[in-house]
Amino acid sequence: MKKLIVLTLLFFLSAAKNFAQEIHVTIDGQAAPSVKDRTVIVGKNNLLSNARLVVVPNIGTVQSFDMSMLPVRGEYAGPTSSKSAEMTEEHKTWIKRCKYGDRFFFENITLKLRDGRIKHLDSAAFIVLIQ
């Protein structure tokens, strides 16, 4: 009887693990970041026209994030914070000035899930590479 209970428990735990969703944050209108290197490759115009972060799958909203920029040539800028899913005017100015190969880092992302829980994503949540 104990073996049956243990096997049943293991079955339910493994099933629950398979159904667990992985949460990603990305630029509105873009695919989730690559699992391998956590990178989203996007054009400057697409980034400017969709200058907000979204949760994939849609199980909540972005409440805040920090963004910084590492240009191919020049100095690291940031991080600066946004208290919503929208990029700030300073962020948009960086994007307007960026060149091919520049990288934007999105870190310290706070999410509010539909059930009301707050979730904090790890530092270096994802990187946007300008193509």
Backbone hydrogen bonds in HBPLUS format (Angstrom, degrees):
<---DONOR---> <-ACCEPTOR-->    atom                        ^
c    i                          cat <-CA-CA->   ^        H-A-AA   ^      H-
h    n   atom  resd res      DA  || num        DHA   H-A  angle D-A-AA Bond
n    s   type  num  typ     dist DA aas  dist angle  dist       angle   num
A0005-ILE N   A0001-MET O   3.09 MM   4  6.39 157.5  2.14 148.6 154.1     1
A0006-VAL N   A0002-LYS O   2.93 MM   4  6.17 164.8  1.95 153.5 157.6     2
A0007-LEU N   A0003-LYS O   2.85 MM   4  6.01 165.0  1.87 151.9 156.3     3
A0008-THR N   A0004-LEU O   2.91 MM   4  6.01 156.7  1.96 145.3 152.0     4
A0009-LEU N   A0005-ILE O   2.91 MM   4  6.09 159.9  1.95 149.0 154.6     5
A0010-LEU N   A0006-VAL O   2.91 MM   4  6.15 162.0  1.95 152.1 156.9     6
A0011-PHE N   A0007-LEU O   2.92 MM   4  6.10 154.2  1.99 144.9 152.1     7
A0012-PHE N   A0008-THR O   3.04 MM   4  6.33 162.3  2.08 152.6 156.0     8
A0013-LEU N   A0009-LEU O   2.96 MM   4  6.18 156.4  2.02 150.8 157.8     9
A0014-SER N   A0010-LEU O   2.94 MM   4  6.10 160.3  1.98 149.6 154.5    10
A0015-ALA N   A0011-PHE O   2.98 MM   4  6.15 153.8  2.05 146.1 153.9    11
A0016-ALA N   A0012-PHE O   2.94 MM   4  6.06 157.2  1.99 144.2 150.3    12
A0017-LYS N   A0013-LEU O   3.05 MM   4  6.23 152.5  2.13 143.1 150.3    13
A0018-ASN N   A0014-SER O   3.16 MM   4  6.40 153.0  2.24 143.7 149.7    14
A0019-PHE N   A0015-ALA O   3.18 MM   4  6.45 138.7  2.36 143.2 154.0    15
A0019-PHE N   A0016-ALA O   3.23 MM   3  5.19 129.8  2.50  93.8 106.7    16
A0020-ALA N   A0017-LYS O   3.28 MM   3  5.26 153.9  2.36  99.2 106.8    17
A0024-HIS N   A0056-VAL O   2.88 MM  32  5.08 158.2  1.92 154.2 160.8    18
A0056-VAL N   A0024-HIS O   2.74 MM  32  5.08 169.7  1.75 148.5 150.1    19
A0026-THR N   A0054-VAL O   3.00 MM  28  5.61 156.4  2.05 153.4 161.0    20
A0054-VAL N   A0026-THR O   2.89 MM  28  5.61 160.8  1.93 159.1 165.1    21
A0030-GLN N   A0027-ILE O   2.94 MM   3  5.49 154.0  2.01 148.6 146.1    22
A0028-ASP N   A0052-ARG O   2.97 MM  24  5.77 159.3  2.01 160.1 158.2    23
A0034-SER N   A0039-THR O   3.08 MM   5  5.32 171.9  2.09 133.7 133.8    24
A0038-ARG N   A0034-SER O   2.65 MM   4  4.75 132.5  1.87 143.4 151.6    25
A0127-ILE N   A0038-ARG O   2.91 MM  89  6.28 154.6  1.97 155.6 163.2    26
A0040-VAL N   A0127-ILE O   2.76 MM  87  6.16 156.4  1.82 162.4 170.5    27
A0129-LEU N   A0040-VAL O   2.91 MM  89  6.29 156.6  1.96 151.9 159.4    28
A0042-VAL N   A0129-LEU O   3.10 MM  87  6.33 158.3  2.15 153.0 159.4    29
A0131-GLN N   A0042-VAL O   3.10 MM  89  5.90 153.3  2.17 129.0 134.9    30
A0047-LEU N   A0043-GLY O   2.99 MM   4  6.24 157.1  2.05 153.3 160.2    31
A0048-LEU N   A0044-LYS O   2.93 MM   4  6.20 156.1  1.99 151.7 158.1    32
A0049-SER N   A0045-ASN O   2.92 MM   4  6.08 157.3  1.97 148.2 154.4    33
A0050-ASN N   A0046-ASN O   3.05 MM   4  6.06 134.4  2.27 140.2 150.5    34
A0052-ARG N   A0050-ASN O   2.72 MM   2  5.64 142.5  1.86 105.5  94.4    35
A0087-MET N   A0051-ALA O   2.93 MM  36  5.54 162.6  1.96 152.6 148.0    36
A0053-LEU N   A0085-ALA O   2.84 MM  32  5.08 151.5  1.92 134.8 143.2    37
A0059-ILE N   A0057-PRO O   2.68 MM   2  5.74 119.3  2.05 120.1 103.2    38
A0114-ARG N   A0059-ILE O   2.95 MM  55  5.82 153.1  2.02 148.5 143.5    39
A0061-THR N   A0112-LYS O   2.96 MM  51  5.41 155.7  2.02 142.1 146.7    40
A0112-LYS N   A0061-THR O   2.84 MM  51  5.41 161.1  1.88 158.8 165.3    41
A0063-GLN N   A0110-THR O   2.73 MM  47  5.41 173.5  1.73 155.4 156.8    42
A0110-THR N   A0064-SER O   2.96 MM  46  5.27 165.7  1.98 143.9 146.6    43
A0065-PHE N   A0082-SER O   3.06 MM  17  5.48 150.9  2.14 146.5 152.1    44
A0082-SER N   A0065-PHE O   2.84 MM  17  5.48 154.6  1.90 165.9 170.7    45
A0066-ASP N   A0107-GLU O   2.92 MM  41  5.19 163.7  1.95 155.7 155.0    46
A0107-GLU N   A0066-ASP O   2.93 MM  41  5.19 160.4  1.97 143.9 150.4    47
A0067-MET N   A0080-THR O   2.85 MM  13  5.53 160.7  1.89 155.3 160.0    48
A0080-THR N   A0067-MET O   2.92 MM  13  5.53 157.1  1.98 149.6 152.5    49
A0068-SER N   A0105-PHE O   2.99 MM  37  5.21 148.0  2.09 141.0 150.0    50
A0105-PHE N   A0068-SER O   2.83 MM  37  5.21 161.4  1.87 143.1 149.4    51
A0069-MET N   A0077-ALA O   2.82 MM   8  5.11 160.6  1.86 147.5 153.9    52
A0077-ALA N   A0069-MET O   2.89 MM   8  5.11 165.3  1.91 151.4 155.9    53
A0070-LEU N   A0103-ARG O   2.75 MM  33  5.15 166.1  1.77 157.3 160.4    54
A0103-ARG N   A0070-LEU O   3.01 MM  33  5.15 169.0  2.02 135.4 139.0    55
A0092-LYS N   A0088-THR O   3.02 MM   4  6.37 158.4  2.07 150.4 156.2    56
A0093-THR N   A0089-GLU O   2.93 MM   4  6.16 146.1  2.04 143.7 152.9    57
A0094-TRP N   A0090-GLU O   3.07 MM   4  6.41 155.8  2.13 149.1 154.5    58
A0095-ILE N   A0091-HIS O   3.04 MM   4  6.39 158.4  2.08 149.0 155.0    59
A0096-LYS N   A0092-LYS O   2.93 MM   4  6.18 158.2  1.98 147.9 153.4    60
A0097-ARG N   A0093-THR O   3.19 MM   4  6.39 145.0  2.32 144.5 152.8    61
A0097-ARG N   A0094-TRP O   3.16 MM   3  5.27 126.3  2.47  97.1 110.6    62
A0098-CYS N   A0094-TRP O   3.06 MM   4  6.11 115.4  2.49 141.3 157.7    63
A0098-CYS N   A0095-ILE O   3.18 MM   3  5.12 152.0  2.26 100.8 109.2    64
A0102-ASP N   A0099-LYS O   3.10 MM   3  5.79 164.5  2.13 141.3 142.2    65
A0101-GLY N   A0130-ILE O   2.93 MM  29  5.30 173.5  1.94 144.7 146.2    66
A0130-ILE N   A0102-ASP O   3.03 MM  28  5.58 170.9  2.03 164.9 167.8    67
A0104-PHE N   A0128-VAL O   2.88 MM  24  5.04 155.7  1.94 143.8 151.8    68
A0128-VAL N   A0104-PHE O   2.84 MM  24  5.04 161.0  1.87 146.9 153.4    69
A0106-PHE N   A0126-PHE O   3.12 MM  20  5.69 168.1  2.14 173.4 171.8    70
A0125-ALA N   A0106-PHE O   3.09 MM  19  5.93 122.9  2.43 142.4 156.7    71
A0121-LEU N   A0109-ILE O   2.86 MM  12  5.32 168.4  1.88 160.1 163.9    72
A0111-LEU N   A0119-LYS O   2.75 MM   8  5.09 169.6  1.76 159.5 163.1    73
A0119-LYS N   A0111-LEU O   2.93 MM   8  5.09 160.5  1.97 138.3 144.3    74
A0113-LEU N   A0117-ARG O   2.84 MM   4  5.35 159.4  1.88 164.8 168.1    75
A0116-GLY N   A0113-LEU O   2.85 MM   3  5.37 158.3  1.89 123.1 126.3    76
